[in-house]
Amino acid sequence: MSLNTFGHLFRVTTWGESHGPAIGCTVDGCPPGVSLSEADLQPWLDKRKPGTSKFTTQRKEADEVRILSGVYQSKTTGTPIQLMIENTDQRSKDYSDIAQSFRPGHADITYHQKYGHRDPRGGGRSSARETASRVAAGGVARAVLATLLPGLTITGYMVQMGTKGIDRTRFDAAQIDQNPFWVPDAQAAVEWAEYLDALRLAHNSVGAVIEVVATGVPAGLGAPLYAKLDSDLAAAMMSINAVKGVEIGEGMAAAALTGVENADEIRMGPDGPQFLTNHAGGILGGISTGQPVVCRFAVKPTSSILTPRQTVTEDGREVDLVTKGRHDPCVGIRAVPVGEAMMACVLLDHLLLDRGQTGGLRGQIKGNAQ
């Protein structure tokens, strides 16, 4: 299988399968001299790891990351950084009864049609377990960004679970880390717990929408026409397992706005031009404006459920299939740190691209002297 690498200058190649001995990634293009240790990466992996509540898969993985290369005396050397995460709680027998069947909603059938040979244990390469590698790589990107852009912050949270959305008037960022859903709405967290518990007990699952916001992004990142910041962000988020839709700023809702409503007006502030709104999500013409970069992505319901589903086998038999094992009733919960990681990787990649092309040169907009 090819095309397991993303990024232009900051490049990440992930490897491994859900039930193999380990998963991991190779990070190339990381600048030298950046302080980095396993302790810097582990907190991000702890946010994503399974078994943290009854609302996620009960597979127990420590997700302890090891740095195998590219770091000496706790600083990056500029050479490829190899990261490895061992798989320690696989139950491959859970898949022995369905190894010859195609689970509806999964990539089983397309992997078979393309390659003719696949690893059926937990979906192999198509498993959401692969995203742990992305989170590890995102930890490297965050360490570099903390050095190059110390004012940058990246925050992800859920804004919708199934038919239930947050109330933006109750938005409280302090609540994000206080509930199992990473939701900035304390009341929604309580309602969602009851909602997801009922679905879980009914052997069902549900989708979600995650929003990732980066503040402190300088103006000028991204390049027209084929390296737009928003197009690379969209590609990065869409590549996450189970993601079926991505939008920047107003996204799809922009189609219902008029030009008067949608255009972000500009005035001069004490430090230069200021946008009065942010419908564009911090990106115009593929280039960052200096406003917060806002990206949302939709995650489909987990396809592995205990409710029988109609499918076929590799020899063409029609069967009703129940997918046993340990699965997330809402995989969107653990997608939050993955979205943050992909945002970090893309922003660092574009920061390095900009430094290479412009050296940080910027067009000046001067206001009237007061």
Salt bridges, closest charged atoms under 4 A:
ASP46 OD1 - LYS49 NZ 3.92
GLU61 OE2 - ARG59 NE 2.96
GLU61 OE1 - ARG129 NH2 3.79
ASP63 OD2 - ARG48 NH2 3.17
ASP63 OD1 - ARG129 NH2 2.81
ASP89 OD2 - ARG326 NH1 2.73
ASP94 OD1 - LYS93 NZ 3.78
ASP108 OD2 - ARG103 NE 2.73
ASP108 OD1 - ARG118 NH1 3.89
ASP119 OD2 - ARG121 NH2 2.83
GLU130 OE1 - ARG134 NE 2.82
ASP167 OD2 - ARG170 NH1 3.29
ASP185 OD1 - ARG170 NE 2.99
ASP197 OD2 - LYS54 NZ 3.22
ASP197 OD1 - ARG200 NH2 2.44
GLU211 OE1 - ARG168 NH2 2.87
GLU211 OE1 - ARG296 NH1 2.80
ASP232 OD2 - HIS8 NE2 2.81
ASP232 OD2 - HIS350 NE2 2.79
GLU247 OE2 - ARG296 NE 2.74
GLU250 OE2 - HIS279 ND1 2.81
GLU314 OE2 - HIS112 ND1 3.99
GLU314 OE2 - ARG118 NH2 3.43
ASP315 OD1 - ARG317 NE 3.24
ASP328 OD1 - ARG334 NH2 2.90
GLU340 OE1 - LYS47 NZ 3.14
GLU340 OE1 - ARG142 NH2 3.05
ASP354 OD2 - ARG362 NH2 2.72
